[in-house]
Amino acid sequence: MNQSDPIKKALELPGGARFYRCALQVNSFRYLKQFKKTVSFSDEMRYNAAVVQACLENGIEILAVTDHYRVQTAVGLWKSAQEAGIYIFPGFEAVTKDGVHLLCLFDVDRDVNSLERVIGQCGIHEDTADSPIGQLDVEEFLTAAQTWGAVCIAAHVASDSGLLAKLSGQSGIKVWKMPHLLACSLPGPVSDAPAKIREILENRNPDYRRHRPIAILNAQDVDSPEGLAKSGASCWIKMSEVSVEGLRQAFLDPDSRIRLSSDPHPEEHAEFVAMAWQGGFLDGEGIHFNENLNVLIGGRGTGKSTVVESLRYALDLEPLGEEARTAHEGIVQHVLKSGTKISLFVRSYRPTKREYLIERTVPNPPIVREETGRVLNLTPADVMPRIEVYGQHEISELTKSKEKLTRLLERFVERDPALLQRKVDLQRELERSRGRVLDVRNELKQVEERLAHLPALEEMLQRFQEAGLEERLKEKSLLVREERILKTTPERIAPFQELLDQMRRELPIDRTFLSSKALEGLPGKDILAEMDVAMERLSKEVESIADRMAQVLGQAEQDLDTVAKRWEERRKAVQDEYERILRELQRSKVDGAEFIRLRQQIEELRPLRERQAALQRDLKEHEDHRRNLLAEWEDVKAEEFRELERAAKKVSKKLDGRVWVQVAFAGNRDPLFNLLREQIGGRLAETVDVLKQRDNISLKEFADACRAGRDHLVQKFDIPSTQADRIAQASPDVFMQVEELYLSPTTTVKLNVAPERQASIWKDLDELSTGQKATAVLLLLLLESDAPLVVDQPEDDLDNRFITEGIVPKMREEKRRRQFVFATHNANIPVLGDAELIVGLRASGEAGQEGHAEIPAEHMGSIDGRPVRELVEELLEGGKDAFEMRRLKYGF
């Protein structure tokens, strides 16, 4: 990307909170010397250099050097680390009057002198003692730390010098539950802590239970560069700004912002990386997305919906409903405007990590570029599949269709590719089998109609024979039979001529796929090249066979032509004699010509009996084959349904207590109703109502009842007699189409509307309010995908209680494995959801009326940044007072 590239500029913008690997209990060189630790370095400079190198090798970006009530001893290591680009939290390790060890950390720009004064307030005025003890007890120390602008961590909490060992009884409980104590450290996973202490750490001990569980970090004394590689020496802390406030926010929300060495690594997932606009309402603006939860905030008309619809437009995604389509097209036409270019930089990890640039200029289709800038023959859906974008109220639209809900459930189905292919093949084979059966039936019907005249013709022939004409016109009569035989011979040759023509069309065999160019770069090209030799030989052999076949057919035609000429001479002789006899018969007033015409008609019809028998055999064969296909078709539909049913159970289990999902086999009857209306017509309202009310319907049973006639339809399906009669008179083609239909499953979603910790109250979507319906669907949308989910103002359609109790917890859980982009006015989403990136928009003028939106860089970040936090307080739901009330209510 060149320097003027708008995406390059967007990538330079703040991307919100991310994980930093932090080692918060590193010891200085002097500390090691003072405590007579084994040191393999001759001086502090070499030790500091080795520690810094170990940080770089282990991906550690943040250090805290925590000597016992000393800071001067750490200055050298601070400077070495900072020069290498490593952040430093200045601080020290305190030993309180009651023997508790605490790590006390300050902002990165805190100067040494101010820290010395803090140490003086702790009663430490000289650093001659190895491990001095302060004059403040732990309760006093934690309270005072608030005035110092520091954040404290109860160090090695499970060891002998830790808080839980040093303090017991009510004093220990009181300190442990202090609101100023936000974090403690362990050298490993919580599961390794002693049972009694583990119970406290997991907030399961009723005496020690805190309103907000304490944040647990991995930290331990690091006495050598090698110690930084130990799993318990460091952990990952998420911040948008490396600051004490960033640490405090992480300690307040450890589930979202702290990852121990023993915790699983966040899953890689498809993501929007950056977006930029050239032209339109957002001209010159850009966003550097976070890989987790992104929240767009701003007043009315600041461009939040424009960002959402820009994503949809760039990705070429269709809105679900008519209202959503109208809104989308309106924004594209009047806000983005013709000529505006949207650039979207994306990252995919399937099958391997790749980055693409998607560009779309209104009103042209999108193009996809690779990293070098080359335009690819790919669509946005090819590089970023399964992305979902929902505009305002669009989720509410989704709840109105059980079929759309089923498509939503498809995201959770583990499809068998072989089953999907077999389904497609079966649909094609059934359609072909229908054509074959109908063709044979039609031809058989025609044959039978012609053969119906044969008995009468044969009876008339017999009368002529009784009159003695058979004997007198015997030669001419036999000539008629011979003529029929002569005409039959070319019919027998025709299939071979067609076969030869087909062979000629396929020759020479196309071997381009085996050319040296096609095989270039393949490890097995030498082996595969031998196939070219074999195919060339085959092509030549088949050409030789075709030439020989053409020769044989040509010879046969010559031979038959010779025979035909000889027979023509015989015909002329017989015809002369026949005409003489006719003249004699005419004098006797007997019509000999009629007899011969009758004989000709009979000779033409008699071969049809053989054709009739052959067609009857073909029909039986085709019908048997179709029965097998239909049985397999039902098996495939049932297996596909079972896959969907397993997905429904999986989703219900994941949303245990919140949402319950059920699927109904062949629940969507519309394809059947549409077929009946199109092919039969007339009044069918009662039929549709009857079929709609049935719990289950077998298409095969219905088709068989149609074939059996009106009475069966009335008896088995309660269809009104008049309509049943009209259905039964439809063509066989319609009944076979009925058998081939695919009635897709439908999905029923139920929501538990009971307040938290009360007995469940399950209600179907049809019984819910608009907000409750959207809540149930959004909970499904949040699950089981590695593709981004974009939603514009979900709170417009959601019940606020469900946002707090249902949506936000699920969002927090799922954002570890996928990316979310929400535009919202609801503070619960960015605050309780702990958005990694909050993007504040503002505007001058109205969108579509020469206005312009701005996305200031200072309004991009997480809640740990003051400008972002103040913006959230100002914009979202009632301003700072309401925000403070939520802080108190939810412990934020």
Secondary structure as UniProt FT lines:
FT   TURN            3..4
FT   HELIX           6..11
FT   STRAND          18..26
FT   HELIX           29..34
FT   TURN            35..36
FT   HELIX           44..58
FT   STRAND          62..65
FT   STRAND          67..68
FT   HELIX           72..74
FT   HELIX           75..83
FT   TURN            84..85
FT   STRAND          87..88
FT   STRAND          91..95
FT   TURN            97..98
FT   STRAND          101..105
FT   TURN            108..109
FT   HELIX           112..121
FT   TURN            122..123
FT   HELIX           138..148
FT   STRAND          151..154
FT   TURN            155..158
FT   TURN            160..161
FT   HELIX           163..166
FT   HELIX           169..176
FT   TURN            179..180
FT   STRAND          183..186
FT   HELIX           190..192
FT   HELIX           195..201
FT   TURN            202..203
FT   TURN            206..208
FT   STRAND          215..218
FT   HELIX           225..229
FT   HELIX           231..233
FT   STRAND          235..239
FT   HELIX           244..252
FT   HELIX           254..257
FT   STRAND          258..259
FT   TURN            261..262
FT   STRAND          271..278
FT   TURN            281..284
FT   STRAND          286..288
FT   STRAND          293..298
FT   TURN            300..301
FT   HELIX           304..315
FT   HELIX           322..331
FT   HELIX           332..336
FT   TURN            338..339
FT   STRAND          341..348
FT   STRAND          354..361
FT   TURN            362..363
FT   STRAND          367..369
FT   TURN            371..372
FT   STRAND          375..376
FT   HELIX           380..383
FT   TURN            385..386
FT   STRAND          388..390
FT   TURN            392..393
FT   HELIX           394..398
FT   TURN            399..400
FT   HELIX           402..409
FT   HELIX           410..412
FT   HELIX           417..451
FT   TURN            452..453
FT   HELIX           454..466
FT   TURN            467..468
FT   HELIX           469..472
FT   HELIX           474..506
FT   HELIX           512..514
FT   HELIX           516..519
FT   TURN            520..521
FT   TURN            523..524
FT   HELIX           525..587
FT   TURN            588..589
FT   HELIX           592..605
FT   HELIX           607..654
FT   TURN            655..658
FT   STRAND          659..664
FT   TURN            665..666
FT   HELIX           670..679
FT   HELIX           685..693
FT   HELIX           699..708
FT   HELIX           710..717
FT   HELIX           721..728
FT   HELIX           732..740
FT   STRAND          746..752
FT   TURN            756..757
FT   STRAND          762..764
FT   HELIX           765..767
FT   HELIX           770..781
FT   STRAND          789..792
FT   HELIX           794..797
FT   HELIX           800..802
FT   HELIX           803..807
FT   HELIX           808..814
FT   TURN            815..817
FT   STRAND          820..823
FT   HELIX           828..832
FT   TURN            833..834
FT   STRAND          837..844
FT   TURN            847..850
FT   STRAND          852..854
FT   HELIX           857..859
FT   STRAND          860..861
FT   TURN            863..864
FT   HELIX           866..875
FT   HELIX           879..890
//
